[in-house]
Amino acid sequence: MAETTNNVSRSRKLGPEERAAAIASMRDREVDVLVIGGGIVGAGAALDAVTRGLRVGLIEARDFASGTSSRSSKLIHGGIRYLEQLNFGLVREALLERGLLLQRLAPHLVKPVKFLYPLTTPVVERAYIGAGMAMYDAFSYTGFMRPGVPMHRHLSKKQMLKQIPSLDPNALVGGLTYYDGQVDDARYVAELARTASFYGAHVASRVRAEGFLKVGERVVGVQAHDYETGEQFEIRAKQVVNATGVWTGETQAMVGERGEFKVRASKGVHLVVPRDRFHSEMGLLLRTEKSVLFVIPWGRHWILGTTDTDWNLDLAHPAATAADIDYILDHVNSVLATKLTRADVEGVYAGLRPLLAAGDGSSTANLSREHHVSHTVPGLVLVAGGKWTTYRVMAKDAIDEAVSAMDGKVPQSCTEQIPLLGATGYRAAWNKRSKIARAFGLHKHRVEHLLNRYGVLTDELLDMIRNDETLAEPLPGADDYIGAEVRYACTHEGALHLDDVLARRTRISIEAWDRGVAAAPVAARIMADALGWDDARVEKEINTYNKRVAAELQSQELPDDESADRARLEAPEIVSLNALPTADTVGTRPEPAA
């Protein structure tokens, strides 16, 4: 059952050759655990299983983190609002994971971020919120390591306006500051999948599970479809883990099971605006009539969000509406002296939270953020619900459930001791950033950008630049990113399509005013050199990406979910641009992203 990983054969690359080898291995030999779904929980489950010594496969129908896991608020947090719901266990668990991520598992990707909770009424509100903040801090100290962020503080109105001069002085009476963590969610998932591959997991994106293999009532594997080559094959497994998030119902239907609970999709919309639109030294946490809304520092930008509404339409590409955008702007403007307008919005994205349904028609804002793990049928483990921050606990619980049905003794989870690739030695590399910049003739800020995205693996991008100096040039309309990052995404990070690079390995699609249209031709040519594309393939990738941008922009002008969804579906789906000639048929959608 257990497989010894040969350290000599380990590779930190997750490129086309590694993908092909992973598929061949899964096709030819049974795995102990097959994980379906390459989001944060699925990738975490693959790492958990492989570091216990198991033979592991991970397949994802689209790109890693292409669903919910790349469209979050990008926060690593305990969830202050859950204190008000008396969900103390969830808050404590998330805060302990926050400290672990900040200090051990991924200090290059997860950073402290400071927030202000503004107060609108004196005395009573300050005492009430202050008590909650004190509890928040206390929970963060109850684990085996310190939280890694400062404790909360009270600010007078004068102190608050000094630090955030753009606030409306007539709307607020003071505030409290506190810290949480921040992460580029899509980058983290890609590095997590890559780390699982490094430890021996067989990892492949663009491979969809189209049915389950069964012996009697027992699941013994899946029928898989490689959308890059068109090949259909079987993957046999002792245990299959269903980690497909909002697609849980569709995936369960393939095995003929309705499941013991239902996952409801809640749409969350975020806006991206330039950092210079208002002046503040920290982010904001605002209360709304339904929930809370964040204003989050994000490099040269702010992220504003989120909404929390039911979504019953296309799961692959939830659409933001004009009403969603106005809702966010109205709430943020309630505390700003100079108001934001639609003209200030440079990016918009929408994601779906997989929430465990109560079955009573409750608002999605009130549904549980806890997770659930169960053996729905023999050989098939389901994990659903939960929060991005607690992915490692969810993954551990899912693999615990899977190995409980295996013969033989399997070691306990050890992922609390397994840093992501790029993490070990990051702080030493950060201290040398000025020397690195001088050695390669780069600006210090460029090296800092790379270190905060790749950690010590920055050396691999610098080697690319040493061999081809043109890769140090910034991309048009997105000068935070350079050509080496595009090439590296293809050769080391599993990117197979232009959308993978512009929307997830980088965040150009939400950070650039043109949503990446100017960068697309340059990025596609770099990818062509790395992946062997011909001119026709380059043009098809560019056109597909541009149609996606146009469809999203159109949907954001429409008033309701139904019309926005129809507009978004006008864009072609990437099923395969090289193996299936009909893949760019308008409105084509694979069913579950499994």
C-alpha positions as CSV (number, residue, x, y, z in Angstrom):
1,M,0.0,0.0,0.0
2,A,2.7,2.5,0.9
3,E,5.1,3.6,-1.7
4,T,8.7,4.6,-1.0
5,T,9.6,7.9,-2.7
6,N,13.1,7.9,-4.3
7,N,14.6,11.2,-3.3
8,V,16.9,11.2,-6.3
9,S,13.9,11.2,-8.7
10,R,12.1,14.1,-7.0
11,S,11.4,17.0,-9.3
12,R,10.3,20.5,-8.3
13,K,8.9,20.9,-11.8
14,L,5.2,20.3,-12.7
15,G,5.5,20.8,-16.5
16,P,4.1,18.9,-19.5
17,E,6.6,16.0,-19.2
18,E,5.7,15.5,-15.5
19,R,2.0,15.7,-16.3
20,A,2.3,13.0,-19.0
21,A,4.3,10.8,-16.7
22,A,1.7,11.2,-13.9
23,I,-1.1,10.2,-16.2
24,A,0.8,7.2,-17.5
25,S,1.5,6.1,-13.9
26,M,-2.1,6.5,-12.8
27,R,-3.3,4.6,-15.9
28,D,-0.9,1.7,-15.5
29,R,-0.9,1.1,-11.8
30,E,-3.5,1.3,-9.0
31,V,-3.1,4.2,-6.5
32,D,-3.9,4.0,-2.8
33,V,-5.8,7.3,-2.9
34,L,-7.2,9.2,-5.9
35,V,-8.2,12.8,-5.2
36,I,-10.8,14.3,-7.5
37,G,-10.6,18.1,-7.6
38,G,-7.6,20.4,-7.8
39,G,-8.7,23.2,-5.5
40,I,-7.2,24.0,-2.1
41,V,-8.8,21.0,-0.3
42,G,-8.0,18.5,-3.1
43,A,-4.4,19.6,-3.4
44,G,-4.1,19.6,0.4
45,A,-5.5,16.1,0.5
46,A,-3.0,14.9,-2.1
47,L,-0.1,16.3,-0.1
48,D,-1.5,14.8,3.2
49,A,-1.8,11.4,1.6
50,V,1.5,11.3,-0.1
51,T,3.5,12.4,2.9
52,R,2.0,9.5,4.8
53,G,3.8,7.2,2.4
54,L,0.8,6.4,0.2
55,R,0.7,6.1,-3.6
56,V,-1.5,9.1,-4.6
57,G,-3.2,10.5,-7.7
58,L,-4.7,14.0,-8.1
59,I,-6.9,15.0,-11.1
60,E,-8.6,18.3,-11.9
61,A,-11.0,18.9,-14.8
62,R,-9.7,22.4,-15.5
63,D,-6.8,24.3,-14.1
64,F,-5.7,24.1,-10.4
65,A,-7.7,26.5,-8.3
66,S,-9.8,27.5,-11.4
67,G,-13.0,27.5,-9.3
68,T,-13.6,28.7,-5.8
69,S,-10.0,28.5,-4.6
70,S,-8.8,31.3,-6.9
71,R,-11.8,33.7,-6.3
72,S,-11.7,34.2,-2.5
73,S,-11.1,37.3,-0.5
74,K,-7.5,36.1,-0.3
75,L,-7.5,36.3,3.4
76,I,-6.1,33.8,6.0
77,H,-8.3,34.6,8.9
78,G,-10.2,33.2,11.8
79,G,-13.5,34.9,10.9
80,I,-14.3,37.6,13.5
81,R,-18.0,37.5,12.6
82,Y,-18.2,33.8,13.6
83,L,-17.6,34.9,17.2
84,E,-21.0,36.6,17.1
85,Q,-22.5,33.3,15.9
86,L,-20.8,31.6,19.0
87,N,-18.8,29.3,16.6
88,F,-15.8,29.5,18.8
89,G,-14.3,26.2,17.7
90,L,-14.2,27.2,14.1
91,V,-12.6,30.5,14.9
92,R,-9.9,29.0,17.1
93,E,-9.1,26.3,14.5
94,A,-8.8,28.9,11.8
95,L,-6.6,31.1,13.9
96,L,-4.2,28.3,14.7
97,E,-3.9,27.4,11.0
98,R,-3.3,31.1,10.3
99,G,-0.2,31.1,12.6
100,L,1.0,27.9,11.0
101,L,0.7,29.3,7.5
102,L,2.3,32.6,8.4
103,Q,5.3,31.2,10.2
104,R,6.1,27.7,9.0
105,L,4.2,26.4,5.9
106,A,4.3,29.3,3.5
107,P,5.9,32.6,4.9
108,H,6.7,33.6,1.3
109,L,3.1,33.5,0.3
110,V,1.1,34.3,3.5
111,K,1.7,37.8,5.0
112,P,0.3,39.7,7.9
113,V,-2.3,42.4,6.9
114,K,-3.6,45.1,9.2
115,F,-7.3,46.1,9.4
116,L,-9.4,48.8,11.0
117,Y,-12.8,48.1,12.4
118,P,-14.4,51.5,12.3
119,L,-16.9,52.5,15.0
120,T,-20.1,54.5,14.4
121,T,-21.4,54.8,17.9
122,P,-19.4,55.5,21.1
123,V,-18.9,53.4,24.3
124,V,-21.2,50.5,23.9
125,E,-20.0,49.5,20.4
126,R,-16.4,49.9,21.3
127,A,-16.8,47.7,24.4
128,Y,-18.7,45.1,22.5
129,I,-16.3,44.9,19.5
130,G,-13.3,45.2,21.8
131,A,-14.4,42.2,23.8
132,G,-14.7,40.2,20.6
133,M,-11.2,41.3,19.4
134,A,-9.7,40.3,22.8
135,M,-11.3,36.9,22.4
136,Y,-9.9,36.7,18.9
137,D,-6.4,37.4,20.2
138,A,-6.8,34.9,23.0
139,F,-7.8,32.1,20.8
140,S,-4.7,32.7,18.5
141,Y,-2.4,32.0,21.5
142,T,-4.0,28.7,22.5
143,G,-2.0,26.5,20.0
144,F,1.6,25.2,19.9
145,M,3.0,28.3,18.3
146,R,2.6,32.1,18.6
147,P,0.1,33.7,16.2
148,G,2.7,35.6,14.2
149,V,0.8,38.9,14.2
150,P,0.3,41.8,16.7
151,M,-2.7,42.0,19.1
152,H,-5.6,44.4,18.5
153,R,-5.5,48.1,19.5
154,H,-8.0,50.8,20.2
155,L,-7.8,54.1,18.2
156,S,-9.4,57.4,18.9
157,K,-11.1,59.3,16.1
158,K,-8.0,61.6,15.7
159,Q,-5.6,58.6,15.6
160,M,-7.9,56.8,13.1
161,L,-8.1,59.8,10.7
162,K,-4.3,60.2,10.9
163,Q,-3.7,56.7,9.7
164,I,-6.6,56.7,7.2
165,P,-7.1,60.3,6.1
166,S,-9.6,59.3,3.4
167,L,-12.3,58.3,5.8
168,D,-15.4,60.5,6.2
169,P,-14.9,62.2,9.6
170,N,-18.6,62.6,10.0
171,A,-19.4,58.9,9.6
172,L,-17.2,57.4,12.4
173,V,-16.2,58.0,16.0
174,G,-13.1,55.9,16.3
175,G,-12.0,52.3,15.6
176,L,-10.0,49.2,16.5
177,T,-7.1,47.7,14.6
178,Y,-6.3,44.0,14.3
179,Y,-4.3,41.7,12.1
180,D,-5.0,38.7,9.9
181,G,-3.2,37.0,7.0
182,Q,-3.3,37.5,3.3
183,V,-2.5,35.1,0.4
184,D,-2.6,34.9,-3.4
185,D,-5.0,32.0,-3.3
186,A,-4.4,30.7,-6.8
187,R,-0.6,30.8,-6.4
188,Y,-0.8,28.9,-3.2
189,V,-2.9,26.1,-4.7
190,A,-0.5,25.7,-7.6
191,E,2.4,25.5,-5.2
192,L,0.5,23.1,-3.0
193,A,-0.2,20.8,-5.9
194,R,3.4,21.1,-7.0
195,T,4.6,20.3,-3.5
196,A,2.5,17.2,-3.5
197,S,4.0,16.2,-6.8
198,F,7.5,16.8,-5.4
199,Y,6.8,14.3,-2.6
200,G,5.6,11.7,-5.2
201,A,1.9,12.3,-5.9
202,H,0.8,11.9,-9.6
203,V,-0.7,15.2,-10.4
204,A,-2.6,16.2,-13.6
205,S,-4.9,19.1,-14.5
206,R,-7.3,19.1,-17.5
207,V,-8.2,15.5,-16.6
208,R,-11.9,15.0,-15.7
209,A,-13.5,12.1,-13.9
210,E,-16.5,11.2,-16.1
211,G,-17.7,8.2,-14.1
212,F,-16.9,5.9,-11.3
213,L,-15.6,2.3,-11.6
214,K,-17.5,-0.1,-9.2
215,V,-17.3,-3.6,-8.1
216,G,-20.7,-4.3,-6.6
217,E,-21.4,-1.3,-4.4
218,R,-17.8,-0.4,-3.9
219,V,-16.0,2.4,-5.8
220,V,-12.7,1.2,-7.1
221,G,-11.6,4.1,-9.4
222,V,-12.8,6.5,-12.1
223,Q,-13.2,6.7,-15.8
224,A,-11.0,9.6,-16.8
225,H,-10.7,11.9,-19.8
226,D,-7.5,13.8,-20.7
227,Y,-8.8,16.9,-22.4
228,E,-5.3,17.8,-23.7
229,T,-4.9,14.6,-25.7
230,G,-8.5,13.3,-26.0
231,E,-7.4,10.0,-24.3
232,Q,-10.0,8.2,-22.2
233,F,-8.7,5.8,-19.6
234,E,-9.3,4.2,-16.2
235,I,-7.7,5.0,-12.9
236,R,-8.0,2.3,-10.2
237,A,-7.8,3.3,-6.6
238,K,-8.2,1.7,-3.2
239,Q,-10.0,4.9,-2.0
240,V,-11.3,7.9,-4.0
241,V,-11.7,11.3,-2.3
242,N,-14.3,13.6,-3.7
243,A,-13.1,17.2,-3.1
244,T,-15.0,19.0,-5.9
245,G,-16.6,21.8,-3.8
246,V,-19.6,23.3,-5.5
247,W,-19.7,20.4,-7.9
248,T,-20.1,17.9,-5.1
249,G,-23.7,17.1,-6.0
250,E,-22.9,16.5,-9.7
251,T,-19.9,14.3,-8.8
252,Q,-22.0,12.3,-6.3
253,A,-24.7,11.8,-8.9
254,M,-22.2,9.9,-11.0
255,V,-22.1,7.1,-8.4
256,G,-25.8,7.1,-8.0
257,E,-25.8,8.7,-4.6
258,R,-27.7,11.8,-3.6
259,G,-25.5,12.1,-0.5
260,E,-26.4,12.7,3.1
261,F,-26.2,16.5,2.8
262,K,-26.4,19.2,0.1
263,V,-23.9,21.8,-0.9
264,R,-25.3,25.2,-1.8
265,A,-23.4,27.7,-3.9
266,S,-23.1,31.2,-2.5
267,K,-21.8,33.9,-4.9
268,G,-19.2,36.2,-3.7
269,V,-18.1,39.2,-5.8
270,H,-15.0,41.3,-5.4
271,L,-13.8,44.5,-7.0
272,V,-10.2,45.7,-7.6
273,V,-9.4,49.4,-7.5
274,P,-6.1,51.3,-7.7
275,R,-4.4,51.9,-4.4
276,D,-4.2,55.6,-5.0
277,R,-8.0,56.1,-5.1
278,F,-8.0,56.6,-1.3
279,H,-5.2,56.9,1.3
280,S,-4.9,54.4,4.1
281,E,-2.2,52.6,6.0
282,M,-4.5,49.6,6.5
283,G,-7.5,47.7,5.3
284,L,-11.1,48.0,6.6
285,L,-13.7,45.6,8.0
286,L,-17.2,47.1,7.5
287,R,-20.4,45.7,8.8
288,T,-23.3,45.4,6.4
289,E,-27.0,44.6,6.9
290,K,-26.2,41.0,5.8
291,S,-22.7,40.2,6.9
292,V,-19.3,42.0,6.6
293,L,-17.4,43.6,3.8
294,F,-13.6,44.0,3.5
295,V,-11.3,46.6,2.0
296,I,-8.1,44.7,1.6
297,P,-4.6,46.0,0.6
298,W,-3.4,44.1,-2.5
299,G,-0.1,45.4,-3.8
300,R,-0.8,48.5,-5.9
301,H,-4.5,47.8,-5.5
302,W,-7.4,47.4,-3.1
303,I,-9.7,44.4,-3.1
304,L,-13.3,45.3,-2.1
305,G,-15.8,42.6,-1.2
306,T,-17.7,40.5,-0.8
307,T,-21.3,39.7,-1.5
308,D,-23.1,36.6,-0.3
309,T,-26.1,35.5,-2.4
310,D,-27.5,32.3,-3.7
311,W,-26.3,31.1,-7.1
312,N,-28.1,28.4,-9.1
313,L,-26.7,29.0,-12.6
314,D,-23.4,28.0,-14.3
315,L,-21.0,26.8,-11.7
316,A,-17.8,27.1,-13.7
317,H,-18.1,30.8,-14.4
318,P,-20.3,32.7,-11.9
319,A,-21.0,36.2,-13.3
320,A,-20.9,39.5,-11.4
321,T,-23.7,41.9,-12.1
322,A,-24.0,45.7,-12.1
323,A,-26.1,45.3,-8.9
324,D,-23.3,43.4,-7.2
325,I,-20.8,46.1,-8.1
326,D,-23.0,48.9,-7.0
327,Y,-23.7,47.1,-3.7
328,I,-20.0,46.9,-2.9
329,L,-19.3,50.5,-3.9
330,D,-22.3,51.8,-1.9
331,H,-21.1,50.2,1.3
332,V,-17.5,51.2,0.9
333,N,-18.5,54.8,0.0
334,S,-20.5,55.0,3.3
335,V,-17.2,55.6,5.2
336,L,-15.1,57.4,2.5
337,A,-14.8,61.1,2.2
338,T,-14.2,60.9,-1.6
339,K,-16.5,58.4,-3.2
340,L,-15.5,55.6,-5.5
341,T,-17.4,55.2,-8.9
342,R,-17.6,52.5,-11.5
343,A,-14.8,54.3,-13.4
344,D,-12.4,53.5,-10.5
345,V,-13.0,49.7,-10.9
346,E,-10.1,48.1,-12.8
347,G,-11.0,44.5,-12.1
348,V,-14.0,42.3,-11.0
349,Y,-14.2,38.6,-10.1
350,A,-16.9,36.3,-8.8
351,G,-16.5,33.0,-7.0
352,L,-18.8,30.4,-5.4
353,R,-18.6,29.2,-1.7
354,P,-19.5,25.6,-1.2
355,L,-21.7,25.8,1.8
356,L,-23.4,23.0,3.7
357,A,-27.1,23.5,3.2
358,A,-29.4,23.6,6.2
359,G,-32.3,22.4,4.1
360,D,-34.6,25.2,5.5
361,G,-34.1,27.9,2.9
362,S,-31.8,29.8,5.1
363,S,-29.8,32.7,3.6
364,T,-26.4,31.7,2.5
365,A,-24.9,34.2,4.8
366,N,-26.2,32.1,7.7
367,L,-25.1,28.7,6.5
368,S,-22.3,26.7,8.1
369,R,-18.6,27.4,7.2
370,E,-17.7,24.1,9.0
371,H,-16.7,21.1,6.9
372,H,-18.0,17.6,6.7
373,V,-16.3,14.3,5.8
374,S,-18.0,11.0,5.3
375,H,-17.7,7.6,3.5
376,T,-20.8,8.0,1.3
377,V,-20.3,4.6,-0.3
378,P,-17.6,2.0,0.2
379,G,-14.4,3.3,-1.5
380,L,-15.6,6.9,-1.8
381,V,-14.9,9.7,0.7
382,L,-16.6,13.0,0.5
383,V,-15.2,16.3,1.9
384,A,-17.2,19.4,1.6
385,G,-17.9,22.8,3.2
386,G,-15.3,24.6,5.3
387,K,-13.1,27.6,4.8
388,W,-10.0,28.3,2.7
389,T,-8.0,29.0,5.8
390,T,-8.6,25.5,7.3
391,Y,-7.9,23.5,4.1
392,R,-5.1,21.5,5.9
393,V,-7.5,20.3,8.6
394,M,-10.1,19.4,6.0
395,A,-7.5,17.5,4.0
396,K,-6.3,15.7,7.1
397,D,-9.8,14.6,8.1
398,A,-10.5,13.4,4.5
399,I,-7.4,11.2,4.4
400,D,-8.0,10.0,7.9
401,E,-11.4,8.7,6.7
402,A,-9.9,7.2,3.6
403,V,-7.1,5.2,5.4
404,S,-9.5,4.0,8.1
405,A,-10.9,1.7,5.5
406,M,-7.5,0.4,4.3
407,D,-5.7,-2.7,5.4
408,G,-2.5,-2.1,7.3
409,K,-1.2,0.7,9.5
410,V,-0.8,4.1,7.8
411,P,1.1,6.9,9.6
412,Q,-0.7,10.0,11.0
413,S,-0.8,13.2,9.1
414,C,2.4,15.3,9.2
415,T,1.5,18.2,7.0
416,E,1.9,20.7,9.9
417,Q,5.6,20.0,9.5
418,I,5.7,20.2,5.6
419,P,6.5,23.7,4.2
420,L,5.5,24.4,0.6
421,L,8.2,24.5,-2.0
422,G,9.9,27.8,-1.8
423,A,9.3,28.3,1.9
424,T,12.5,26.9,3.5
425,G,15.2,29.5,3.6
426,Y,12.8,32.3,2.4
427,R,13.8,34.7,5.2
428,A,17.5,34.3,4.5
429,A,16.8,35.0,0.8
430,W,14.7,38.0,1.7
431,N,17.6,39.4,3.8
432,K,19.8,39.1,0.7
433,R,17.4,40.7,-1.8
434,S,19.5,43.8,-2.4
435,K,22.6,41.6,-3.3
436,I,20.4,39.5,-5.5
437,A,19.1,42.6,-7.3
438,R,22.6,44.0,-7.9
439,A,23.9,40.6,-9.2
440,F,21.2,40.4,-11.8
441,G,20.9,44.1,-12.7
442,L,17.3,44.1,-11.5
443,H,15.5,46.7,-9.3
444,K,15.2,45.7,-5.7
445,H,11.4,45.9,-5.8
446,R,11.4,43.4,-8.7
447,V,13.3,40.9,-6.6
448,E,11.0,41.5,-3.7
449,H,8.0,40.8,-5.9
450,L,9.6,37.5,-7.1
451,L,10.6,36.4,-3.5
452,N,7.0,37.0,-2.3
453,R,5.6,34.9,-5.1
454,Y,8.2,32.1,-5.4
455,G,10.3,32.2,-2.2
456,V,13.7,30.6,-2.7
457,L,12.6,29.2,-6.0
458,T,13.2,32.7,-7.3
459,D,16.6,31.3,-8.2
460,E,15.0,29.2,-11.0
461,L,13.4,32.3,-12.6
462,L,16.7,34.2,-12.3
463,D,18.4,31.4,-14.1
464,M,15.9,31.8,-16.9
465,I,16.7,35.5,-17.1
466,R,20.4,34.8,-17.1
467,N,19.9,32.6,-20.2
468,D,17.5,35.0,-21.9
469,E,17.6,38.6,-20.8
470,T,14.4,39.5,-22.6
471,L,12.5,37.5,-20.0
472,A,13.2,40.3,-17.5
473,E,11.0,42.6,-19.5
474,P,7.6,43.5,-18.0
475,L,4.4,42.5,-19.8
476,P,2.5,45.2,-21.6
477,G,-0.2,46.8,-19.4
478,A,0.9,44.7,-16.5
479,D,4.4,45.8,-15.6
480,D,4.3,44.1,-12.1
481,Y,5.0,40.9,-14.0
482,I,7.8,39.8,-16.3
483,G,8.2,37.3,-19.1
484,A,10.1,34.8,-16.9
485,E,7.0,34.3,-14.8
486,V,5.0,33.3,-17.9
487,R,7.6,30.8,-19.0
488,Y,8.1,29.5,-15.5
489,A,4.3,28.9,-15.2
490,C,4.5,26.6,-18.2
491,T,7.7,24.7,-17.3
492,H,7.3,24.4,-13.6
493,E,3.7,25.2,-12.5
494,G,1.4,23.2,-14.7
495,A,0.0,26.0,-16.8
496,L,-1.4,24.7,-20.1
497,H,-3.4,27.6,-21.5
498,L,-3.1,31.4,-21.7
499,D,-6.0,31.8,-19.2
500,D,-4.1,29.7,-16.7
501,V,-1.3,32.2,-16.7
502,L,-3.2,35.5,-16.9
503,A,-5.9,34.6,-14.5
504,R,-4.2,32.4,-11.9
505,R,-0.4,32.0,-12.1
506,T,-0.4,35.8,-12.3
507,R,-3.4,38.0,-11.5
508,I,-3.2,40.2,-14.6
509,S,-6.9,39.4,-15.5
510,I,-8.1,41.3,-12.4
511,E,-5.3,43.8,-11.9
512,A,-4.8,45.3,-15.4
513,W,-7.2,48.0,-16.6
514,D,-7.6,46.1,-19.9
515,R,-8.0,42.8,-18.0
516,G,-4.8,41.5,-19.7
517,V,-5.7,42.0,-23.4
518,A,-2.5,43.9,-24.1
519,A,-0.4,41.3,-22.3
520,A,-2.1,38.3,-24.0
521,P,-0.1,38.3,-27.3
522,V,3.3,38.6,-25.6
523,A,2.4,36.0,-22.9
524,A,1.1,33.6,-25.6
525,R,4.4,33.9,-27.6
526,I,6.4,33.1,-24.5
527,M,4.1,30.1,-23.8
528,A,4.4,29.0,-27.4
529,D,8.2,28.8,-27.0
530,A,7.9,26.8,-23.8
531,L,5.0,24.5,-24.9
532,G,5.7,24.1,-28.6
533,W,2.6,25.9,-29.9
534,D,2.3,26.8,-33.6
535,D,1.0,30.1,-34.8
536,A,-2.6,28.8,-35.1
537,R,-2.6,27.7,-31.5
538,V,-1.2,31.0,-30.4
539,E,-4.0,32.9,-32.2
540,K,-6.7,30.5,-30.8
541,E,-5.4,31.0,-27.2
542,I,-5.4,34.8,-27.6
543,N,-8.9,34.9,-29.2
544,T,-10.3,32.6,-26.5
545,Y,-8.9,34.8,-23.8
546,N,-10.2,38.0,-25.4
547,K,-13.7,36.6,-25.8
548,R,-13.6,35.7,-22.1
549,V,-12.7,39.2,-21.2
550,A,-15.4,40.7,-23.4
551,A,-18.1,38.3,-22.0
552,E,-17.2,39.2,-18.4
553,L,-17.2,43.0,-19.1
554,Q,-20.6,42.6,-20.7
555,S,-22.0,40.6,-17.8
556,Q,-20.9,43.3,-15.4
557,E,-23.2,45.8,-17.1
558,L,-26.3,43.7,-16.7
559,P,-28.8,44.0,-13.8
560,D,-29.4,40.4,-12.6
561,D,-27.9,37.0,-12.4
562,E,-29.8,35.4,-15.2
563,S,-28.9,38.0,-17.9
564,A,-25.3,38.2,-16.6
565,D,-25.0,34.4,-16.8
566,R,-26.2,34.4,-20.4
567,A,-23.7,37.0,-21.3
568,R,-20.8,35.1,-19.6
569,L,-21.8,31.9,-21.4
570,E,-21.1,33.6,-24.8
571,A,-17.4,33.0,-24.1
572,P,-15.9,29.8,-25.4
573,E,-14.9,27.2,-22.7
574,I,-11.4,25.8,-22.6
575,V,-12.0,22.1,-22.8
576,S,-9.1,21.5,-25.1
577,L,-7.8,23.9,-27.8
578,N,-5.6,21.2,-29.4
579,A,-7.3,17.8,-29.0
580,L,-11.0,18.5,-29.5
581,P,-11.8,20.6,-32.5
582,T,-15.3,21.5,-31.3
583,A,-14.1,22.7,-27.8
584,D,-14.7,26.4,-28.7
585,T,-18.4,25.9,-29.4
586,V,-20.2,28.7,-27.7
587,G,-21.7,27.7,-24.4
588,T,-20.0,24.3,-24.2
589,R,-19.5,23.3,-20.6
590,P,-18.1,20.1,-19.1
591,E,-20.5,19.0,-16.3
592,P,-18.7,18.5,-12.9
593,A,-15.2,20.1,-12.5
594,A,-13.9,16.9,-11.1
